[in-house]
Amino acid sequence: MTQILIDLAALNQLAKQWEGASQEVGGVVTDLRRRTMDADLGILRSYGLDPGPLTDQLQAPIQALTNGAIELDEETAQLRRQLYQAVQASGGTVSTYSQAQPDLWWMRSGPAGGTVTTAAVNAAGSGTATTAAVPLAEHLLPAGSAALNIQQVTAVRTEIVTNADKWLGIPYLWGGGHEAVVAPGATNVDCSGLVHQVFGESGLSISGTAQTMYDQSAPVTDISSAQPGDLLFWGTPTDIHHVGIYIGDGEMVEAPHTGASVHAIPVYTGSDFAGIRDPFGG
C-alpha cells in the first residue's frame, strides 16, 4: 500500500485561499447590489431615458456572481468537513494537530461547522443561573458543548451590542473582515465580515456570506420581537446580499457599501427587506 504524506501547512493555505475567494466574490455581489440600489435613477428619467432595461441587464451578471458565491461557500464548507474527517480517519486528533499548528483554521470546525472555543461566552454567562437551558445554533458552538442558559445568552447579546459599537466609523471594504478575529478597527469590513468580527470577539463563530448567515439563523416574527444580536437581511430567501446587526430600540449597525463606513441607523425596510433572524436559534 502506498502511503501518501500530506503537507498540512500547504493544504491549509490552499483552503484559506479558497475561502478568501468565496468571500471576495460575495463582497463584489454585495457592492454591486448596494450601488445599484443607491443609484439616482431619477437623473436618467429627467433626460427621457428609461432605466428599466439598464437595470434588467445588470441582473443577469449579478445573479451569476451570486450563484458563484453560494457555490464557492458550499464547496469551502465541504472541504472543511473533508479535511477534518481525513484527520480523524488517519487516527489523529484535533487537539494534537491544533497544538502543533494553531493556524489550521479548518481544524477548528467539526463536520457540522462548529467553532474553536466558547471561553468568552462561558465567561460572560458564568454563575449559578437556574434558568432553563436554551439550545444554541450548532454553528456557534463546538460539537459536544453544553447548551447555554437564558442568562448566558442574554449576556452574550449585550456584549455583541458593545462589540458592534466599537466598529462605528470603520470604512467598508468588500471581502474585508472574514479572516481571524482582530481588535475592533484593525481591519476594514464588509457587511458579513462585520458580523464575523463582532460575534467572534465574544467567542462565537459565525462566518461566510450574508446568505450563509441567513440560512443558519431562525426566523423572527417581526421587528417588535427582535432582540439585540439578531441579524437583519436584505434580498430574497435564496439570494441574500446584505446583513446588519440589530442593537435594540429600532436601531441597527451595518457596513453599508464602498465609500461608506460602519454606522448605526434606524432599521430600514422595504420591498428588498428579507426579514430579521435569530442566529442563536438556528
Steps between C-alpha positions, in 0.01 A plus 500: 500500500634840403505753782424857401647770721296818526659838549244643743643852485477511118153348503389746764627793292313372195181464702533854638552637148189318388297644784642845426391472137149414615487808724633729229238386250232549763637846571490598133137389478406704808683805369330478158156459651541784746632734231204409277256568785663834581511625141285807431296368208301821496791666319456261207127563491559875493681447169213294363676166550335190639730343763300176498687324215836609644430361844358182345826447312692524826298228668635208294872549581417588861297181535782298340744644754256426781470137390879478483539640851248252640667209321845599622372535855344154486814345354713666769278354770528158335880528483508592867299190588717274283823627653367449849377150421829409332688575820257292703527211254880507526480458877598858578318731736399860463675604820832344394503672162374829639778515757759429233359747248245733659441680169322198353165676485315201364594304813287738700186353346343162523301350212205720593708817505552580867744751646826496688402615844222650705722626779372855463140379486535288809677783684224742408235269641685337786315477828231295664213571266205272546309612192411246234760400243461648153625303198765699316543466125753227425711727282573729797627236742732201457353151493441364848471839668225542758211723405505848649231609742285807454722714722809411296333573166377836632852589616645413159235706320591802711866445426431483124344850513808631682728333244303644207532855636879468492492461120313823429687716251708217349501522117318239295716259298340219302640166613644662812481359850465132415837383625604459864317708760699816573481800727211732400606725217814304414354414160237638267187289460209421273153426635551132584862560602372743763270231641789250504722742694234619746383149588856366499604749767251323728644158420231409247567374150268630229657536159435474128284721285182678601316211335677248725409702809138518388485125446650429843258726691143456615221734384370770734136601457556876469717783623294537817611146596866560419772489764845664498738275312241384246589549134311693232514393135429644158436313176288187463518176702720341231683817395608693812741783427520709820496448877494733801504454878200601709607692814158574650258794512439479125868558420751294305871504419613422146793526260300644208706526180824620343567864580310485829591395853343281767216697656202468734167598347128431548395169348381557144268264314343487158436264211858371527486424873521123555428509873669467835643173629641362823853350466462344845196300402601360159 
